[in-house]
Amino acid sequence: VTCGKFWDMEAIQLMQNLLPRETVLFIADAKMSFDSFRSSMVATVNSKTIITVNPGKITLQHPHHQKEASEDPTGGFSQRNSITDVYTVNQLKERAKEQSEPLYGITYSFISKFDLDSSVSKVIKTRCSKCKFLVTEDMKSCTNQLCPGREQPLSTTTGFDLLVDFTDHTGTLQACSLRGLVAEQTLGCTTDEFITLTDDQRTSLKWKFLLGRCKIYIKILPSPRMKSGLRGMILACTLADPGEVKQHMTKLLQEL
């Protein structure tokens, strides 16, 4: 099944509030039919259909699950203090592959790829506010076939949208998302301020972080679309305190 048809207003409103590629749905009593336009099977939801959002979410109530913090609308991390587990890059990869739920953790790593001095269009991007699909501001509607607001006038958000690699002595995690207000908090400037920077100033800002040891709060999700099978989302990133790095890295090395 590649998509679904929703005629019930309650179901439509539910779908509009879900996050693409981050929500699991258990759907019972949906009508299945072949859609020749999409050349695939399509599920049609009606008043008899039962939809359960994130049926496995009960596992998050386990008392040892420290990662139940969630991103808030401001781009900050509303319960950042609840993330205390420190990992090497290799540990992040291995543990994320062992579980179906998102993995939250802290790593003290070097930023090894940070293309701030690319063209502005590669640093600041516009997305559909409904489904987060990449669009251009001159579009009348979203081109994502699965967008819940596809038939509505296009509503967009524009912000930092970077892919960052970070590396430590155990390996590299590639193409981690650094977006929106989290990116603004990391860089210390807004998109409007960034646009006014000269090329030299952008390069200087890049080298403030590139190859610098950073304290990175990370969320890792399984992602078949990524070559590594994992998708990383940076929740916070600051230059690390040397004393703090030494303390945690010594502990990690003792555990290896």
N, C-alpha and C positions, 0 to 999 in steps of 0.2 A: 504494500500500500504506500503510495507516494503522497497522497493528500486526502482530505476529507471534505464533505459538504455539510454545512451546518445551516439548518432552517429555523431551529429553535432559538429565540432571542436570548434566553438564559445561557445556552451553550455558546452562542456567539460572544456574549459579554465575557464569559469565562476564558475563551480562547484569546481574546484581545489582551488579557492581563498576564498571559504566560510568556516565559522567556524562551525564544527559539534555541534548540539544541541543548537546553539545560533543564527541560521538564520531561518527566516520564508520565505517560497516560495509560491507564488500564481502561479499556472501553468494552462494555458488554452490550449485546443486543443492537449492534449497528448493522445496517443493510449493506452488503457488499455487491458491487457491480463493476463491470468493465467500462472504462471511459475511453472511447476511441480517440478523443481529442488529445488526451494525455498518454494514450497507449499503455495504460496501467489500471490496476484495480483501485477503486475509490470507495471509501467508507462514507455512508450517508447517515448522519445523526438525526434522530427524531425525538419525540417526547418520551418514548419508551427506553431510550438509550441511557445507560448508567456510565458516567465518567468519573473515574477516581484519579486525582492528581497526585503524582509521586507516591505510589502505593508502598514503596520501600522506605518512606521517610521515617517510619517508626524506629528504624535502626539508629536514627540520630539522637534518640532519647537515651541511649546507653550512657551511663554515668562517666565512662572513660573517654567519651567522644568530646574532645576539646575544640572541635572544629565546627561548631554549630553557629559560629558568627556569620553574618551575612552583610553584603554590600548595601549601603544605604543610598538613597537618591542623591545625596550631595557628593557622591564619589569618594567619600571617606570610608572608613571601615568601622562600622558602628560598635563592634565588640572586639577590637583589635587585641586588647589585653588578654582575651581568652585564647589567643594563639601563642603557645609557648614552646612547642616542639621545634627543635633546631635540627636541620638535616644537611648532609652534603648533597650535591647535585645528583650523584648516583643513587643515594638513598631515596631522594624524591622520586626519581624515575621508577625504581624497583617497587616502592610501596604504592605508588599510584597505579601501577599495572596490576597489583595484587587485589585491588578493591574496585568496586563499581561506583562507590560514592566519591564525591570530590575530596581531594586531599588538601588540607591547609597546613602550612608550615612556614618556618623562617629559614633562610639560608644566607650565609655570609659569603658572597661570591663577587667576582669581578664582572663588570659590564664589558662584554667582549664585542658586541655589535650594537650601535646606537646611531642611526642615520639621521641625526638632527640637521645635518647640513645638506640633505637632499632637497629637491624642489619642495616648495610649500605644499603642493598638492599631494605629496607623498607623506607629509607629516600631519597635515590637518585635512580631515575628510568629512564628508557629509553623508549621513545615514538616515534612512527612514525611521522616524520615531516609533513606529508600530512594530517593525520586525528587525530593525538594525541592519537592513540590507544597504549596501553602498549605492548611492544615487547621486545625481547632480541636481543643483538647485533649480535648473530650468525645466525639470521634468514636471509633468502635470499630475502623475500618479506613480506609485511604486511599481517597478517591473518584476518584483518577486511574485511568482504565481501563487505562493502560499501565504502572502501577506494578508493579515486580517483586515487591513484598511485599504486594500488594492483598489476598490471601487470608489474610494473617498479622495478628496483633494489631498495632495501630498503634504505631509507634515514632516519636517526634518529637524535634525540636531547636527550641529557642526562642532567638532572639537579635535583635540590631539588624538591621533590614531596610529600608534607606532608598534613595530615588532622589534623586540629586544632579545638578544642572546645574553645569557650569563654563564660564567665558567668558574669552576674551582679545580682543585687538584684531582678530582674524581671524574670530571667530564663537563659537558656543556648541555644546557637546556636551550633549545633554539625557538625562535619565533614566539616569544611570550608577549601577550598583549599589554600595552601600557596606554590607557585611553582616558579621555575625559578629564574630570577634576582630579583624579589620581595623578595623571600626568602633569596637570597644572601645579599640584602640590609638590611633586617631585622636582620640576624644573624651576619653580618659583616665579612663573609668569603665566599670563593668560594667552589665549590664542591671538587676541588683538595686539598684545605687547610683543609676542613672538614675531608676528608679521612685520613689525617695524624694525626688527634687528637687522644689522648688516650681516653679510656673509661671514666676516671675521668674528662678529659677536656670536653668531650661531655655532661656529666652529669652537670658539672658546667655551661656550656652554656645553657643547658635546664633550670636550676633553675634561670638563669638570667631573664627569662621571665615567667616561670610557677608560677602562683598565684600572678603575678605582675600586677598592673593596667596599661593597655596599651591604647594607642590611635590607634584605628583600622579604616582604611578606607575600607569599605566593599561594594561589589556588590552582590546582591541577585537575583537569577533567579528562576522562577518556575521549578520544576523538579519532575515529577511523579515517577522517579526511586528512589528518596530519601524517606526515611520513613517519614520525616517531610513535604515532598512536596516542599521543598526549597533547593537550592544549593547556598552556599556562597563562594565567591572568595575574598580573602584578597588582597587588592591592595597596602596597606602599613601598617606597624605595627612598632610602636616605644614605648618605655617606656614613660608613660604620665607624664607631669609636674603636680605636686600636686596642684599648684595654679589654673591651667587651669581646672583640674578635678573638684575642688571645685566649681568653677564658673559655669560650665556647669551642674553639678549634682544638684546644688541648683536650677537652672532654671528649670530643668526637674522635680524635686520634686514639685515645685510650680505649674507646669502645670498638675500634676496628680490629 
